[in-house]
Amino acid sequence: MAQRVLGTEDLFGGYMRAWQHMTDVARELFGAYGFDAIETPAIEQVDTFVHGIGESTDVVRKEMFRVFSGSLLPEMLERGTESHLKARQRMAMRPEGTAGVVRAAVEHNFVPQGGAPAKLWYAEAMFRGERPKKGRLRQFHQVGLEWIGASDPAADAECIIVLMEYFKRLGFDPDKLHLVINSMGDAACRPAYREAVRQFILDHADEMCEDCIERAELNPLRAFDCKNDHCREVMEAAPKVSDALCDDCRAHYAQVKRYLDEAGISYTEDPTLVRGLDYYTRTVFEVEVEGAGVGAIGGGGRYDGLMELEGGKPTPGIGFAVGFERIYLALQSLGVDLAGEEPGCVYVACMPDQRQAAFSATLALRQAGLRTEADYQGRSLKAQFKQANRLGARICVVLGSDEVAAGVATVRDMETHDQVQVPLSELAEQVASRL
Ligand code: HAM
């Protein structure tokens, strides 16, 4: 039997309704904040991610799926490396949404010099070749937004405010959410901080794992997130970014916090929150759910250097993304069903000699916008009623020979079992008024 790839899921039934609900809530809420929807391709040139996310990140080094078109494959196999391919022939599946949206912003000049910021949101599948476990998939779904062209700390605060409002609208109790924030500095102050952390790791090399020693050169800040408990303990004594911020970053961060305080958003500051993508500058944030055991359900931050990395003019930006699968699991652990109820329907049942009348009635009900089902397997009337119940029909329209001859139909309420006869010419209105 054919099986799906490990770490991927089929979305159907209530799970699919939950995903659709997440996108519906996003469309309404983000729309009110002035964000328009965007969809970028699921495959991009490798460089879009390598330049944007960073060559030394786990996402790029270990997790990004490479894509080769069929015609390139024999050549690849012969030479055994992709480095001989032209840059535009090297493709990857998007591991996250930000780099692609910023690439699109550069390509289509969304933020012309002196123009208004571009505000975009997306709901898309992402791909990362991670080891699958609960809440960690190889194909997962994110809802996210990007606000490109705004440097004001109010944009950082509003991003966090809209994120927390989104969680509330999805059914989270705000008291169960744990928002962590930090400032990672910028091009002026981060290089010196990075060097200080590198030196710290090298000074403690005999106490740290091999991955962290490798990180010292590649990406020293990632050592704060090492999976090894002992490394994290050692890193507690490492220099803190909060002590290394330049005056501009310190003032920006202080203003973000003032806005959050004014909006009544509670948060914890964690100077070791560094996130796994290299493009971040200044504000970063992450949200976890108490006791859910699924890791972060969302995260984001500012990326003032990313437009340039993608070949554009210097333009600030900020955004976030949340993970559908983790949100679904976290809400489930809190007893909230993101799927909501199955949509009710109308069922048209008929005697075997009234198929034609059932066809017309079904057509009329659907044209009136009512979700309508009927029998397509020649079942008995009794079996049709059973089917109507299984489908959760709230109303059953019954067409018998006498009724059709008299130009009427029986409309039965499946809950109360009340039934009335209505003229066939008024069927759709009569049914709609009873739903
Ligand atoms: P991220 O923290 O890598 O950020 O991912 C955002 C969310 O996606 C995570 O908090 C998590 O809920 C979900 N997620 C990530 N990886 C997986 C996985 N393997 N399986 C299931 N869920 C996962 C970003 O992707 C940034 N682009 C966010 C951003 C937007 N920053 C600025 N703008």
Boltz pocket constraint, residues with backbone or C-beta under 6 A from the ligand:
constraints:
  - pocket:
      binder: B
      contacts: [[A, 95], [A, 96], [A, 97], [A, 98], [A, 128], [A, 130], [A, 135], [A, 136], [A, 137], [A, 138], [A, 140], [A, 141], [A, 142], [A, 144], [A, 145], [A, 146], [A, 276], [A, 277], [A, 287], [A, 296], [A, 297], [A, 298], [A, 299], [A, 300], [A, 301], [A, 302], [A, 318], [A, 319], [A, 320], [A, 321], [A, 322], [A, 323], [A, 324], [A, 325], [A, 326]]
      max_distance: 6.0
